[in-house]
Amino acid sequence: MKKLWSVLILCGLLAGCSQAKPQVADDPAHSVSVFGTTISPTVANKHDFYDALIKQYPHLQSALDHDAKPETYTIPGLLKTRSLNLAGKLGTSTQMDPQGLAVTKKDVIISAYSRDKAYHSVLYLLDKKTGAYNKQIVLPSTDHVGGLAYDTVTGRLWVTTMSKKGKASLSAYDGKTLKYADFSRIKKATPFDHVVALPDIPRASFLTYHNNALYVGYFAASGQGTFRSYPLNASGMPQVHQKADMDLRGSDLQVGTYETNKRLQGATFFQGKLLFSQSFGVHPSNILVFDNDGQKSWLDFDGDDTLKSITMPPYLEQIVAVGSDLYVLFESASIHYRQADLEFHADRVLKLDLKTLLK
């Protein structure tokens, strides 16, 4: 890792190794790539995207966030993504499937895995203010990487992963690694700075950060699942054992475990409410809203605890609330689902106004 750090920092300082200027591409008819990764949309330009969205889901029109640019973020790599094959050699995946989403002060980060499992999974980093493609980080595995969570205190990015033995785990990059790692420069996978095993759940399907804790979700093929909180200690590391570290970062933290169901894909918190993304394949997705700030000990999916259900386009993945904005990711524009008979394919991260959406 020390050797890799030397390379990362050196590349960040040398002019000859400088990063390409961030780019925005909006025309699917003219493919644009950066170091072998497509950064242009696969389906529609922004104007046509909005027209199709409003036609099929008119109830979302009032919640479209036009106050702060950009309103959408093109998902990179859906046509081609430069990565590493299983032998560690440079190659190109045409089957990247976006899964996880995180928003930092500067970046919108999307995780994706190669559906054929022939290439390493990746992170795409987009400029939060402009939507421009900044860079890509190649992960040290082919994991599904279904969830991301950004710790706003430490600047650490957490990723849902699996151990070599197929056990659930969380892995993380520190802020310094996020800043300097760039696949176009080092042409290698970037090792995680931290890996934490999760003994209580068989798989980490989705992930979010809230109030000094990481919340991990899992759903089984039967439809039943678990949503569990892991408080963070003073170093920002999750407490995964029952004998909790007494040096916790927050004073009001509780270890909560909730039984869930109905094919949940993501979760986020907003002003005392807990929002889940829920997907049913080719059928419309939902955002489920609960009156729960993470401190309640139950979730009643069939009772009065559900405040609202919002219909969304198919193949909804992770959702992230930042301020009053809701960032929404879909996988319907990946090659596997572009072949599906859908009236709307989302090749962009959509930004919605939460206060309007939840009225």
Residue pairs with C-beta under 8 A, 6 or more apart in sequence:
1 191
4 186
4 188
4 190
4 191
5 180
7 185
7 186
8 177
8 180
8 181
8 182
8 185
8 186
9 180
10 17
11 17
11 180
11 182
11 185
11 186
12 179
12 180
17 185
19 134
19 135
19 182
19 184
19 185
20 34
20 35
20 184
22 127
22 130
22 132
22 133
22 134
23 32
23 34
23 39
23 132
23 133
24 74
24 130
24 131
24 132
24 133
25 32
25 39
25 40
25 41
25 74
25 133
26 40
26 41
26 45
26 46
26 74
27 40
27 41
27 45
28 40
28 41
28 42
28 43
28 44
28 45
28 347
30 40
31 38
31 40
31 79
32 38
32 39
32 40
33 39
33 80
34 133
34 184
35 82
35 136
35 183
35 184
36 80
36 81
36 82
36 92
37 76
37 77
37 80
37 81
37 82
37 124
37 133
37 136
38 76
38 77
38 78
38 79
38 80
38 81
39 74
39 76
39 77
39 133
40 74
40 79
41 49
41 74
41 75
41 333
41 347
41 348
42 78
42 79
42 333
42 338
42 345
42 347
43 49
43 333
43 338
43 345
43 346
43 347
44 52
44 347
46 71
46 72
46 348
49 72
49 346
49 347
49 348
50 64
52 343
52 344
53 60
53 313
53 344
53 346
53 350
54 60
54 61
54 64
56 313
56 343
56 344
57 311
57 312
57 313
57 344
59 310
59 311
60 312
60 352
60 357
62 356
63 352
63 353
63 354
63 356
63 357
64 71
64 351
64 352
64 353
65 71
65 325
65 351
65 352
65 353
67 353
68 325
69 129
69 130
69 131
70 129
70 130
70 131
70 351
71 350
71 351
72 131
72 348
72 349
72 350
72 351
73 108
73 126
73 131
73 327
73 348
73 349
73 351
74 126
74 131
74 133
74 347
74 348
75 98
75 110
75 124
75 329
75 333
75 347
75 348
75 349
76 110
76 124
76 126
76 133
76 136
77 93
77 96
77 112
77 122
77 124
77 136
78 96
78 98
78 333
78 334
78 335
78 347
79 94
80 92
80 93
80 94
81 92
81 93
81 94
81 96
81 112
81 114
81 119
81 122
81 136
82 90
82 91
82 92
82 136
82 183
82 184
83 90
83 91
83 92
83 93
83 114
83 119
83 120
83 122
83 138
83 183
84 90
84 91
84 119
84 120
84 138
84 188
84 189
85 91
85 118
85 119
85 120
86 118
86 119
86 142
88 189
90 187
91 118
91 119
92 119
93 114
93 116
93 118
93 119
94 335
95 114
95 115
95 116
95 118
95 334
95 335
95 336
96 112
96 113
96 114
96 115
96 119
96 122
96 334
97 112
97 113
97 114
97 115
97 331
97 334
97 336
98 110
98 111
98 112
98 317
98 329
98 330
98 331
98 334
99 111
99 112
99 113
99 144
99 145
99 146
99 147
99 317
99 318
99 329
99 331
100 110
100 111
100 145
100 146
100 147
100 148
100 159
100 160
100 206
100 207
100 317
100 318
100 329
101 108
101 109
101 110
101 111
101 148
101 266
101 317
101 318
101 319
101 320
101 327
101 329
101 349
102 108
102 109
102 148
102 149
102 150
102 157
102 320
103 109
103 128
103 150
103 320
103 322
103 327
104 128
104 150
104 155
104 157
104 178
105 128
106 127
106 128
106 129
107 125
107 126
107 127
107 128
107 134
107 178
108 125
108 126
108 127
108 128
108 131
108 327
108 349
109 123
109 124
109 125
109 126
109 148
109 150
109 157
110 123
110 124
110 126
110 329
110 349
111 121
111 122
111 123
111 145
111 146
111 147
111 148
111 159
112 121
112 122
112 123
112 124
112 145
113 121
113 142
113 143
113 144
113 145
114 120
114 121
114 142
115 334
115 335
115 336
117 142
118 142
119 142
120 138
120 139
120 140
120 141
120 142
120 189
121 138
121 139
121 141
121 142
121 143
121 144
121 145
122 136
122 137
122 138
122 139
122 183
123 136
123 137
123 139
123 157
123 159
124 133
124 136
125 133
125 134
125 135
125 136
125 137
125 178
126 132
126 133
126 134
127 133
127 134
135 182
135 183
135 184
136 182
136 183
136 184
137 173
137 178
137 181
137 182
137 183
137 190
138 183
138 188
138 189
138 190
139 145
139 159
139 189
139 190
139 192
140 189
140 190
140 191
140 192
141 161
141 162
143 159
143 160
143 161
143 162
144 160
144 162
145 159
145 160
145 161
146 160
146 204
146 205
146 206
146 207
146 265
146 317
146 318
147 159
147 160
147 204
147 205
147 206
147 207
147 208
147 216
147 217
147 266
147 318
148 157
148 158
148 159
148 160
148 207
148 318
149 157
149 158
149 207
149 208
149 209
149 214
149 215
150 156
150 157
150 158
150 209
151 157
151 158
151 209
151 214
151 232
151 236
152 209
153 212
153 232
153 236
153 249
154 174
154 175
154 235
154 236
155 174
155 175
155 178
156 172
156 173
156 174
156 175
156 193
156 194
156 236
157 172
157 173
157 178
158 170
158 171
158 172
158 207
158 209
158 214
159 170
159 171
159 172
159 173
159 192
159 207
160 168
160 169
160 170
160 204
160 205
160 206
160 207
160 216
161 169
161 170
161 171
161 192
161 195
161 204
162 168
162 169
162 203
162 204
163 169
163 195
163 197
167 197
167 198
167 199
167 202
168 197
168 198
168 201
168 202
168 203
168 204
168 216
168 218
169 195
169 196
169 197
169 198
169 204
170 195
170 196
170 198
170 204
170 207
170 214
170 216
170 238
171 192
171 194
171 195
171 196
172 192
172 193
172 194
172 195
172 196
173 181
173 190
173 192
173 193
174 193
174 194
177 190
177 193
181 190
183 190
194 237
196 237
196 238
196 240
197 240
198 204
198 216
198 230
198 240
199 240
199 241
200 226
200 228
200 240
200 257
201 216
201 218
201 226
201 228
202 218
202 220
203 218
204 216
204 217
204 218
205 217
205 218
205 219
205 225
205 264
205 265
206 216
206 217
206 264
206 265
206 266
206 267
206 318
207 214
207 215
207 216
207 217
208 214
208 215
208 266
208 267
208 268
208 269
208 320
209 215
210 268
210 269
210 294
211 250
211 252
211 253
211 269
211 293
211 294
212 231
212 232
212 248
212 249
212 250
212 253
213 229
213 230
213 231
213 232
213 238
213 250
213 253
213 294
214 229
214 230
214 232
214 238
215 227
215 228
215 229
215 230
215 267
215 294
216 227
216 228
216 229
216 230
217 225
217 226
217 227
217 228
217 260
217 264
217 266
217 267
218 225
218 226
218 227
218 228
219 225
219 260
219 261
219 263
219 264
223 261
223 262
223 263
224 259
224 260
224 261
225 259
225 260
225 261
225 264
226 257
226 258
226 259
226 260
227 257
227 258
227 259
227 260
227 264
227 267
227 299
228 255
228 256
228 257
228 258
229 253
229 254
229 255
229 256
229 257
229 294
230 238
230 239
230 240
230 255
231 238
231 239
231 244
231 248
231 249
231 250
231 253
231 254
231 255
232 238
232 239
232 248
232 249
232 250
233 239
233 245
233 247
233 248
233 249
234 247
234 248
234 249
236 249
239 245
239 248
239 255
244 255
252 295
254 294
254 295
254 297
256 294
256 295
256 296
256 297
258 297
258 298
258 299
259 299
260 276
260 299
260 301
261 301
262 278
262 288
262 301
263 278
263 279
263 280
264 276
264 277
264 278
265 276
265 277
265 278
265 279
265 285
265 316
265 317
265 318
266 276
266 277
266 316
266 317
266 318
266 319
266 320
266 329
267 274
267 275
267 276
267 277
267 319
268 274
268 275
268 319
268 320
268 321
268 326
269 275
269 293
269 294
269 321
270 321
270 326
270 354
270 358
272 291
272 292
272 293
273 289
273 290
273 291
273 292
273 293
273 307
273 358
274 289
274 290
274 291
274 292
274 293
274 294
274 299
275 287
275 288
275 289
275 290
275 319
275 321
275 326
276 287
276 288
276 290
277 285
277 286
277 287
277 312
277 316
277 317
277 318
277 319
277 328
278 285
278 286
278 287
278 288
278 316
279 285
279 314
279 315
279 316
279 317
280 314
281 314
281 315
282 314
282 340
282 341
282 342
283 314
284 311
284 312
284 313
284 314
285 311
285 312
285 313
285 314
285 315
285 316
286 309
286 310
286 311
286 312
286 316
287 309
287 310
287 312
287 316
287 319
287 357
288 301
288 306
288 308
288 309
289 306
289 307
289 308
289 309
289 310
289 358
290 299
290 305
290 306
290 307
291 305
291 307
292 299
292 305
298 305
299 305
300 306
308 358
310 357
312 328
313 330
313 332
313 344
313 346
314 330
314 332
314 340
314 342
314 344
315 330
315 331
315 332
315 337
315 346
316 328
316 329
316 330
317 329
317 330
317 331
318 329
319 326
319 327
319 328
319 329
320 326
320 327
321 327
321 354
324 353
324 354
324 355
325 351
325 352
325 353
325 354
326 351
326 352
326 353
326 354
326 357
327 349
327 350
327 351
328 349
328 350
328 351
328 352
329 349
330 346
330 350
331 337
332 338
332 340
332 342
332 344
332 345
332 346
333 345
333 346
333 347
337 345
338 345
